[in-house]
């Protein structure tokens, strides 16, 4: 049975999309279950638990057993992978918390040491392996685990440990590249390993450009001729690449972009630009990061040159060159985010069986990427030389509309649909279809696309339009049905329930499962109650007109004062009692 040690470990992890602590715990259980099955299949289960060490059969496995049945090697490999799965679960917990506890670091050191021990046993078992690529993958896996030990297995990482890490990774990554070139290892498996360890290699080796990485790897190969992995590769045709020192000198300093042309005057800018030409045809995520770093470095050097050494007669040339560098840097950033966008969309399509919380987290990640893409594309349209070019501006606008419509139709409309809000989902689909149609109408000719085909093509737009059409067709009937239900429910909101009309004649249209009992509150008009005026009304009184006339005449003032007393007495006597009751 032929197997790929890297494929069943790192490749399988990549396919499962492991991110959180729970994901790695599930993966750990899967590996454990597979180990139990293999132990039973290979008759390695010891039933005498009182004397387990005396009857333990795993330690007695030798190379002869491996040559007869390679499942023994697969078993030892899974033992190491189980320990590494446990280590990754602890690391995921630390990422969520922000730090690792001392007990967790101790557990990680113990498990990594056990995994290294199992890898050593596996290498010893596979010494007589007739397929050398399997031996090479086992040694690569061992070097990656030793890298994990140097990173997390020690209390303090020293400079010598960083050198060991970069040496292990340089040999492992060189071996992976050679296996991929020889078509003995799948590219997705190689990308899974590189996405995890390439940045660590760059940081520890201080080699961020491809040229620096190749030089560092060549130095490591020259200094480690006695390494078993290197000797195995060299015996099967591997040789380190020799870089040409004068490759940049033969390149032209002329730069052409659209209807403009410029000359690179600064030698530092030209040196960085010459390194960029080696990465032009690469669309891998790691290389895109290197390209973006180089473009930004060239922009900084060009700005420094323009402020220090530029003259009036060369200012236009330098401005054109600076715009060209900025355009390519932004386009590279768009290509990088586009790669992340497509990868996250694939993960979203595979997350149908996951919880709504995990889907919502993935939605936020995609939303963040789409916002970055929209910002970059707006900046590209604002560049001089782009906003004056209507064809290029329309293509950039179409690309921006593509990302917005893809995000809305594939994620947002899907979320509304899963929440049974079909009317809103249908509105989103229709709006996306209108936006993409309007943006496409601005293009003059699909045969003259100035953006990279990886970003914008007629096939991508057609595929998105097909997805949108399929989406709104799947939800239009449900939206109409839900809208009719809402209308009926509003119309029957104040209808009498079935129990309330049993005394009358009940027709089939009156019978409804959602209106059997009067559960909902009903507002009915009621007749007004009799109103009783305030009792104080009976105590209100009006003054006599004669008194008012007397108050108005000043001459009669003393007589009024004399006559007030009997009037008050008469008033007080008239108020006795209440409604004629209780009179004295």
Residue, then its C-alpha position, 0 to 999 in steps of 0.5 A: x500500500x503506497x501512502x504519502x506521509x505528508x499527505x495523510x498529515x498536513x494534507x489531511x489537516x488542510x482539507x479539514x480546515x482546522x482552526x479552533x480548539x474544538x476542531x483540533x480535538x475532533x481531529x485528535x479523536x479521529x486519529x485516535x480512532x484510526x489508531x485503534x482500528x490499526x492496532x486491531x487489524x495488526x493484532x497489536x492489542x494487549x489484553x493483559x493490562x496487569x502486565x502490559x509492558x511485558x506483552x507490549x507488541x509495538x516496541x517489537x516492530x522491526x524493519x522486516x515487519x515494515x517490509x511485509x506490511x507498510x501499515x506498521x509504518x502508517x501506525x507509527x506515523x499516526x502515533x506521532x501525528x496524534x501527539x502533534x494534533x494534541x500540541x496544535x489544540x493547545x496552541x489554538x487555546x493559547x491563540x484564543x486566550x492570547x498566551x500559553x500557560x506554563x503547564x500547557x508549555x510543559x505538555x507541549x514539550x512532552x508531546x513534541x518529544x514523543x512525536x520526535x521519538x516516533x519519527x526516529x523509529x519510523x525512519x529506522x523502519x523505512x531504511x529499506x523502503x524501495x520508494x525513496x520519496x516516502x523516505x524523503x517525506x518521513x525525514x521532512x516530517x521529522x524536521x518539521x517536528x524538530x522545528x516545532x520543538x525549537x519553537x515551543x519545546x524550550x523555555x527560551x529561544x536563543x539565537x542558535x535555536x533560530x539558526x537551527x530552525x532556519x536550517x531545518x526549514x531550509x532543507x525541508x522546504x527545498x526537499x518539498x520543492x524538489x518533490x513537487x517539481x518531480x511530480x512526486x508530491x501534490x501541490x496542495x500538500x506542499x502549499x499546506x506546509x509552506x503556508x504554515x512554515x514559510x513565514x517562520x523561515x523568512x523571519x528566522x533566516x532574515x530572508x524575505x525576498x526570493x533571491x535571499x531565500x535561495x542564497x540562504x538555502x544554497x549556503x545551508x546545503x553547502x554547510x550540511x553535506x552530511x544530512x541524511x535528507x540532503x544525501x537522499x535527494x542528491x542521490x536521486x538527482x537533486x542539485x542546488x540552483x546557482x544564481x546568476x549574478x549579472x541577471x539584473x545588469x542585462x535587463x532594460x531600464x525602460x518601463x512601458x505602461x499603457x500609453x506612457x513610458x519611463x526610465x528607471x534612473x536610480x540604481x537602487x530602484x532598478x535593483x529591486x525592480x529586477x528582483x520583481x521580474x523573477x516573481x511576475x508569473x507567480x500567483x502563489x500567496x507567499x510569492x504575492x506577499x514577497x512581490x508586494x513587499x518589493x513593490x512597496x520598497x521600490x516606491x519608498x526608494x523612488x520617493x526618496x530619489x525624487x526628493x533628493x536627486x530629481x531635477x525639473x527636466x526629469x520630474x515628469x519621467x519620475x512621476x510616471x515611474x512612481x505612478x507605475x510602481x504604485x499601480x502595480x503595488x496596489x494590483x498585487x495587493x488586490x491579487x493577494x486579497x483576491x486569493x484570500x477571498x476565493x479561499x474563504x469562499x471555498x471554506x464558506x461553501x464547505x461550512x453548510x453543516x457547521x454552526x451559525x456562529x462559525x458561519x458568522x465568524x467566516x462571514x466577518x472574515x470575508x467582509x473584512x477582505x471585501x472592504x480591503x479590496x474595495x478600498x484598494x480598487x478605489x485608490x487605483x481609480x484615483x491614480x493619475x493615468x487611470x482616472x483619465x483612462x475610461x476603459x481601464x476605469x470601467x474595468x476596475x469598477x466592474x471588478x469592484x462590483x464583482x466583489x460586492x455582488x459575489x459577497x452579497x449573493x453568496x454570503x449575505x443572501x444565503x444567511x437571509x435564506x437560512x433564516x427564512x427571510x426569503x423576501x430580503x434574500x430575493x431583493x439582494x439577489x435582484x439588486x446584485x443582478x442589476x448592479x453587475x449588468x449595469x457595470x458590464x454595460x460600460x465595457x466596450x470590448x471583452x477582448x481588450x481586458x487590461x487587468x490580469x485574467x486571474x482577477x477579471x475575465x468574462x468567465x468569472x462574470x458569467x459564472x457569478x451571473x449564473x449563480x445569482x440567477x440560480x439563487x433568485x430562482x430558488x427563493x422567488x417561490x418561497x418569497x411569494x408564498x411568505x408574502x401571501x402568508x403575511x397578507x393573510x395573517x394581517x387580514x385575519x388578525x382580528x377575526x374571531x377564533x373557531x371556539x368563539x363562533x361555534x354557536x353560529x354556522x361554521x364554514x370550511x374557510x373559517x377553520x384554521x389551525x392558527x386560529x382555534x383559540x383566542x390566544x392573541x389579544x383582540x381590541x373591541x369597541x365598548x360603549x362609554x360609561x356615564x360621566x359624573x361631574x365633579x362635586x365641586x361644581x355645586x360650590x361654584x358661584x357667580x358674583x352679583x352685578x350690583x356688587x360689580x357696579x359698586x366696585x367699579x364706582x370709587x365713591x361707593x367703596x366704603x358702602x361696599x365694605x359695610x355691605x360685604x359682611x351680610x352678603x358673605x353670611x347669606x352665601x355661607x348659609x346657602x351652601x349648607x348641606x350636600x345636594x340638600x342633605x345633612x342640612x342643619 
